Amino acid sequence: MKVLVQLNHPAHYHLYKNLIRILKDKGHDVLVTSRNKDVLEDLLSGTSHITLKSTRGKTLLQKIKQYSIKTKELMKIVDEFLPDITVGTAAELSVITRKKGIPSIFLAEDDANLNLPIFLVALTCYPFFSEIITPQVCYNSIWDKGSIKYNGYQKLAYLHPNYFTPDRNIIAKYLPVDKPYFIIRLSELNAYHDIGVKGISSEILIKLIAKLEKHGDIYISAEGKLDPQFEHFKIKINPSDMHHFLAFASIYMGDSQSMAIEAAMLGTPSIRFNDFVGKISVLEELEHKYELTTGIKSSDPEGLYKKIDSILALPDIKEEFQAKRRKMLSDKIDLTAFMVWFVENYPQSKKIMKQNPDYQYNFR
């Protein structure tokens, strides 16, 4: 088969990297295209791919103009490669493949009705993708009935034990492995879906540092520019090593949804502090069914400090959360193995899943 995989964000690299590798190992011709977003190009180092030149506009007029440019650029690649099937999230990809009659797959993990910006994005591309594949707990609004649902999470595509084993030797390159440490993630919260959302302020960060430095080292991962007073806490590691770093942390806390889920997948206590709390189905399940993460709204900083204290008071933090992780893993499927099967056998795989959704449990 000829498979085109479109990556728009560093998170997409992790989501699809094992799918890409396995399909290539099985003899399929896989073309990877990407946008130059954050550390995506660094992550793709060593992977054959095409970097698209078009950029994202800031104003509405610029966005409309760039969308036209991006569509033409990607259309040319599709016309030259002629894929049998595509995987990706770009709105322009969905329109191109629908026009060309090429099956297209979109893996989503956000509830389509989370907020207006996300619903509008779904409205512009969901109708044009052949298949929308999401975790069972996600609600896809008017597209929910036609979606393919699986019992798992996107982050397990790369953090499932079948693909990832935390390695202390990697961490030892950067810091003492025999000393507890904490990770604080600061997001810019300036994406289209972050409008009106608040997270960790400088005032709260100062209090967090004062509380945590008595118990171990503190490392800050910042999406944007970090205030100079916190610069000496900044993580200085290879982005590809971040998940090892996260796996051995005593606690993760931050205003990022993605890293909060990743920490939960790895059995690291996870605290998210922002105004998405109570709204995201995947995180709600991880919190209330598996107790692997805790959400606290930005209006309750005292609740954040109290939750940290309660975790620090546990006699064996890591073992308690590893036990919770094992319970979660026993319930969930191996998403990458499922996706390899789904892509290779499409459209028959769609018929099988519609007739017998439990077929997915062949992929553990």
Secondary structure per residue as TSV (DSSP state, phi and psi in degrees):
chain	resnum	aa	ss	phi	psi
A	1	M	-	360.0	156.6
A	2	K	E	-110.7	117.4
A	3	V	E	-120.1	126.9
A	4	L	E	-103.4	128.0
A	5	V	E	-118.4	120.9
A	6	Q	E	-103.6	124.1
A	7	L	E	-111.2	124.6
A	8	N	-	-107.5	-12.9
A	9	H	S	-151.4	151.5
A	10	P	H	-52.7	-34.2
A	11	A	H	-62.0	-30.5
A	12	H	H	-70.0	-32.2
A	13	Y	H	-59.4	-49.1
A	14	H	H	-65.1	-40.6
A	15	L	H	-59.7	-40.5
A	16	Y	H	-107.1	-5.4
A	17	K	H	-61.0	-39.8
A	18	N	H	-74.6	-34.7
A	19	L	H	-60.7	-46.8
A	20	I	H	-60.2	-47.8
A	21	R	H	-61.8	-46.2
A	22	I	H	-68.1	-41.7
A	23	L	H	-61.8	-40.9
A	24	K	H	-64.2	-43.2
A	25	D	H	-61.5	-28.9
A	26	K	T	-87.6	4.5
A	27	G	T	96.3	4.5
A	28	H	-	-80.1	151.7
A	29	D	E	-92.2	108.6
A	30	V	E	-112.9	123.0
A	31	L	E	-107.4	125.5
A	32	V	E	-106.7	126.8
A	33	T	E	-117.8	149.8
A	34	S	E	-146.8	157.0
A	35	R	-	-97.7	148.3
A	36	N	-	-81.2	80.6
A	37	K	-	-117.8	121.3
A	38	D	T	50.6	-121.5
A	39	V	T	-98.2	16.6
A	40	L	H	-59.0	-42.8
A	41	E	H	-64.7	-36.2
A	42	D	H	-64.0	-43.4
A	43	L	H	-64.9	-33.6
A	44	L	T	-82.7	-0.8
A	45	S	T	-56.7	124.0
A	46	G	T	95.0	-9.7
A	47	T	S	-105.3	125.5
A	48	S	-	-64.1	124.9
A	49	H	-	-159.7	167.3
A	50	I	E	-112.9	121.9
A	51	T	E	-88.9	120.0
A	52	L	-	-74.9	141.5
A	53	K	-	-85.3	-25.7
A	54	S	-	-64.4	154.4
A	55	T	-	-120.8	177.3
A	56	R	-	-96.1	132.9
A	57	G	-	-78.3	157.2
A	58	K	S	-95.6	-45.3
A	59	T	S	-88.2	165.5
A	60	L	H	-59.5	-42.0
A	61	L	H	-63.5	-41.5
A	62	Q	H	-65.3	-39.6
A	63	K	H	-63.1	-42.3
A	64	I	H	-63.8	-43.8
A	65	K	H	-63.7	-44.6
A	66	Q	H	-67.0	-34.7
A	67	Y	H	-60.3	-42.7
A	68	S	H	-62.2	-43.2
A	69	I	H	-64.8	-44.8
A	70	K	H	-63.1	-38.9
A	71	T	H	-63.5	-45.7
A	72	K	H	-64.5	-40.6
A	73	E	H	-64.1	-46.2
A	74	L	H	-72.8	-33.9
A	75	M	H	-58.3	-41.1
A	76	K	H	-61.9	-42.1
A	77	I	H	-66.1	-43.7
A	78	V	H	-61.6	-42.4
A	79	D	H	-63.5	-34.4
A	80	E	H	-80.0	-39.1
A	81	F	H	-84.5	-33.6
A	82	L	-	52.5	64.1
A	83	P	-	-67.9	152.6
A	84	D	S	-80.9	-26.6
A	85	I	E	-159.2	152.6
A	86	T	E	-128.0	153.9
A	87	V	E	-132.1	129.3
A	88	G	-	170.2	-178.6
A	89	T	-	-123.1	-5.4
A	90	A	-	-67.8	133.1
A	91	A	H	-60.0	-38.6
A	92	E	H	-66.2	-31.1
A	93	L	H	-64.9	-41.3
A	94	S	H	-64.4	-40.8
A	95	V	H	-67.9	-42.9
A	96	I	H	-62.3	-47.9
A	97	T	H	-68.1	-35.2
A	98	R	H	-64.7	-42.1
A	99	K	H	-65.0	-36.0
A	100	K	H	-88.1	-8.7
A	101	G	T	73.7	29.8
A	102	I	-	-101.1	127.9
A	103	P	-	-57.9	138.4
A	104	S	E	-136.4	140.6
A	105	I	E	-120.5	131.9
A	106	F	E	-117.5	121.8
A	107	L	E	-97.0	117.1
A	108	A	-	-117.3	150.3
A	109	E	-	-132.7	-6.8
A	110	D	S	-88.9	140.0
A	111	D	-	-64.8	131.8
A	112	A	T	-63.3	-23.6
A	113	N	T	-102.0	19.7
A	114	L	S	-57.1	-48.3
A	115	N	S	-157.6	175.3
A	116	L	H	-63.0	-44.2
A	117	P	H	-57.8	-42.4
A	118	I	H	-68.3	-39.8
A	119	F	H	-62.5	-40.2
A	120	L	H	-65.8	-37.8
A	121	V	H	-64.4	-44.8
A	122	A	H	-59.1	-40.2
A	123	L	H	-63.5	-31.3
A	124	T	H	-82.6	-18.8
A	125	C	H	-130.0	-30.9
A	126	Y	T	-54.0	-42.1
A	127	P	T	-64.7	-18.1
A	128	F	T	-99.5	-19.8
A	129	F	S	-75.5	144.4
A	130	S	S	-67.6	-42.0
A	131	E	E	-136.3	136.5
A	132	I	E	-109.3	118.1
A	133	I	E	-114.5	122.3
A	134	T	E	-141.5	161.5
A	135	P	E	-58.9	152.0
A	136	Q	T	-57.9	-33.1
A	137	V	T	-76.4	-14.9
A	138	C	-	-76.3	146.3
A	139	Y	-	-111.1	120.8
A	140	N	-	-101.7	26.8
A	141	S	G	53.7	-131.5
A	142	I	G	-67.8	-11.4
A	143	W	G	-101.9	5.7
A	144	D	T	-64.7	-44.0
A	145	K	T	-62.4	-34.1
A	146	G	T	-88.6	-2.1
A	147	S	S	-78.0	154.6
A	148	I	E	-93.3	119.9
A	149	K	E	-106.8	138.2
A	150	Y	E	-128.3	152.4
A	151	N	S	-90.2	86.8
A	152	G	S	179.8	-166.7
A	153	Y	-	-136.2	151.8
A	154	Q	T	-59.8	-39.5
A	155	K	T	-65.7	-19.1
A	156	L	H	-73.7	-10.3
A	157	A	H	-63.0	-23.0
A	158	Y	H	-130.2	-12.3
A	159	L	H	-109.1	3.4
A	160	H	S	-64.0	143.8
A	161	P	T	-55.8	-21.0
A	162	N	T	-66.8	-17.4
A	163	Y	T	-126.8	-20.3
A	164	F	-	-135.1	128.9
A	165	T	-	-125.8	115.9
A	166	P	-	-58.5	138.6
A	167	D	-	-125.9	112.5
A	168	R	H	-64.4	-28.6
A	169	N	H	-63.4	-31.8
A	170	I	H	-68.8	-42.2
A	171	I	H	-65.3	-34.5
A	172	A	T	-62.1	-19.1
A	173	K	T	-68.5	-22.0
A	174	Y	T	-113.9	-30.5
A	175	L	S	-157.3	163.9
A	176	P	-	-64.9	125.8
A	177	V	T	-83.0	-10.2
A	178	D	T	-96.8	8.4
A	179	K	S	-118.8	133.7
A	180	P	-	-60.4	148.6
A	181	Y	E	-146.6	159.7
A	182	F	E	-127.0	144.5
A	183	I	E	-113.5	129.0
A	184	I	E	-116.3	124.9
A	185	R	E	-107.4	127.0
A	186	L	E	-114.9	117.4
A	187	S	-	-96.3	153.3
A	188	E	-	-72.1	-24.9
A	189	L	-	51.7	46.3
A	190	N	-	-121.8	12.0
A	191	A	S	-74.7	167.7
A	192	Y	G	-58.0	-30.4
A	193	H	G	-90.4	1.6
A	194	D	G	-101.2	6.5
A	195	I	T	-57.6	125.5
A	196	G	T	80.7	5.4
A	197	V	-	-96.9	133.1
A	198	K	-	-109.3	155.3
A	199	G	-	-137.5	-137.4
A	200	I	-	-83.0	117.3
A	201	S	-	-85.7	169.8
A	202	S	H	-61.5	-38.4
A	203	E	H	-62.6	-44.6
A	204	I	H	-67.8	-38.8
A	205	L	H	-61.6	-41.1
A	206	I	H	-59.6	-42.7
A	207	K	H	-68.4	-37.3
A	208	L	H	-62.4	-44.7
A	209	I	H	-61.9	-44.5
A	210	A	H	-61.1	-36.5
A	211	K	H	-74.5	-41.3
A	212	L	H	-84.1	-29.0
A	213	E	T	-65.9	-15.1
A	214	K	T	-74.1	-18.8
A	215	H	T	-111.5	-10.8
A	216	G	S	168.3	-174.7
A	217	D	E	-79.6	156.2
A	218	I	E	-123.1	133.5
A	219	Y	E	-130.0	132.6
A	220	I	E	-109.8	129.0
A	221	S	E	-106.2	116.3
A	222	A	E	-116.0	131.5
A	223	E	S	-73.7	-38.7
A	224	G	S	-109.4	-154.4
A	225	K	-	-74.1	133.8
A	226	L	-	-93.9	138.1
A	227	D	-	-55.4	134.3
A	228	P	G	-52.0	-32.9
A	229	Q	G	-66.8	-16.4
A	230	F	G	-108.5	2.1
A	231	E	G	-58.1	-36.1
A	232	H	G	-71.3	-9.2
A	233	F	G	-92.0	-6.8
A	234	K	B	-65.3	135.9
A	235	I	-	-68.3	131.8
A	236	K	-	-125.2	79.5
A	237	I	S	-135.9	165.8
A	238	N	-	-66.4	129.1
A	239	P	G	-53.5	-30.4
A	240	S	G	-70.5	-14.0
A	241	D	G	-96.2	-0.2
A	242	M	H	-59.9	-36.7
A	243	H	H	-72.0	-30.6
A	244	H	H	-65.1	-43.0
A	245	F	H	-61.1	-41.7
A	246	L	H	-69.4	-36.3
A	247	A	H	-64.2	-33.1
A	248	F	T	-98.7	3.1
A	249	A	-	-68.9	149.7
A	250	S	S	-74.9	-39.9
A	251	I	E	-148.0	140.5
A	252	Y	E	-107.4	137.2
A	253	M	E	-144.0	146.4
A	254	G	E	174.5	-178.3
A	255	D	S	-107.7	18.3
A	256	S	-	-97.7	131.1
A	257	Q	H	-71.2	-46.1
A	258	S	H	-61.0	-48.5
A	259	M	H	-69.8	-28.8
A	260	A	H	-63.3	-40.9
A	261	I	H	-68.2	-42.2
A	262	E	H	-59.9	-43.4
A	263	A	H	-59.7	-43.8
A	264	A	H	-60.8	-42.1
A	265	M	H	-59.8	-29.6
A	266	L	H	-94.5	-3.3
A	267	G	T	79.2	25.0
A	268	T	-	-99.7	128.6
A	269	P	-	-50.6	130.6
A	270	S	E	-126.0	124.2
A	271	I	E	-123.4	123.9
A	272	R	E	-111.9	136.8
A	273	F	E	-128.1	93.2
A	274	N	S	-166.9	-172.2
A	275	D	T	-96.5	13.5
A	276	F	T	-89.2	-6.0
A	277	V	T	-56.7	131.9
A	278	G	T	87.3	-0.5
A	279	K	T	-115.0	-17.6
A	280	I	-	-105.9	116.3
A	281	S	H	-59.8	-42.0
A	282	V	H	-61.0	-47.1
A	283	L	H	-69.4	-33.0
A	284	E	H	-64.4	-41.2
A	285	E	H	-67.0	-43.6
A	286	L	H	-62.3	-30.3
A	287	E	H	-81.5	-50.0
A	288	H	H	-91.3	-25.0
A	289	K	T	-94.5	-39.5
A	290	Y	S	-111.8	-10.5
A	291	E	-	55.5	38.2
A	292	L	-	-98.2	-11.1
A	293	T	E	-147.3	159.9
A	294	T	E	-134.6	133.5
A	295	G	E	-106.2	133.4
A	296	I	E	-132.8	128.4
A	297	K	-	-72.8	154.5
A	298	S	T	-63.9	-15.7
A	299	S	T	-81.3	-2.8
A	300	D	-	-127.2	62.7
A	301	P	H	-62.3	-30.9
A	302	E	H	-63.4	-35.4
A	303	G	H	-63.7	-34.4
A	304	L	H	-63.9	-46.9
A	305	Y	H	-65.4	-39.5
A	306	K	H	-66.1	-38.3
A	307	K	H	-65.4	-40.8
A	308	I	H	-59.9	-44.8
A	309	D	H	-60.0	-40.8
A	310	S	H	-67.2	-35.3
A	311	I	H	-71.7	-42.3
A	312	L	H	-64.1	-24.0
A	313	A	T	-79.7	-10.4
A	314	L	S	-67.0	140.7
A	315	P	S	-66.4	-34.2
A	316	D	S	-143.3	88.0
A	317	I	H	-58.2	-51.2
A	318	K	H	-65.2	-43.8
A	319	E	H	-67.4	-38.5
A	320	E	H	-62.3	-42.1
A	321	F	H	-79.5	-26.0
A	322	Q	H	-67.2	-35.1
A	323	A	H	-64.5	-40.4
A	324	K	H	-65.5	-38.1
A	325	R	H	-63.4	-42.6
A	326	R	H	-61.6	-37.5
A	327	K	H	-63.7	-44.8
A	328	M	H	-61.8	-46.5
A	329	L	H	-63.4	-32.8
A	330	S	H	-66.7	-23.5
A	331	D	H	-88.1	-25.9
A	332	K	S	-100.1	159.5
A	333	I	-	-94.2	167.6
A	334	D	-	-85.2	102.1
A	335	L	H	-62.8	-39.6
A	336	T	H	-62.5	-46.6
A	337	A	H	-60.7	-40.5
A	338	F	H	-62.1	-43.8
A	339	M	H	-68.5	-36.7
A	340	V	H	-59.5	-47.2
A	341	W	H	-62.5	-44.5
A	342	F	H	-63.1	-43.9
A	343	V	H	-67.7	-46.8
A	344	E	H	-64.2	-31.2
A	345	N	T	-108.8	11.2
A	346	Y	T	-69.8	137.6
A	347	P	T	-92.3	-0.9
A	348	Q	H	-60.7	-34.0
A	349	S	H	-62.8	-35.0
A	350	K	H	-64.9	-44.1
A	351	K	H	-61.2	-42.2
A	352	I	H	-61.4	-45.6
A	353	M	H	-67.6	-32.7
A	354	K	H	-71.5	-36.9
A	355	Q	H	-81.1	-34.5
A	356	N	-	-144.7	81.7
A	357	P	G	-57.5	-25.6
A	358	D	G	-70.4	-8.0
A	359	Y	G	-57.2	-26.9
A	360	Q	G	-59.6	-24.1
A	361	Y	G	-75.0	0.1
A	362	N	G	-73.0	-9.8
A	363	F	-	-115.5	82.2
A	364	R	-	-102.1	360.0
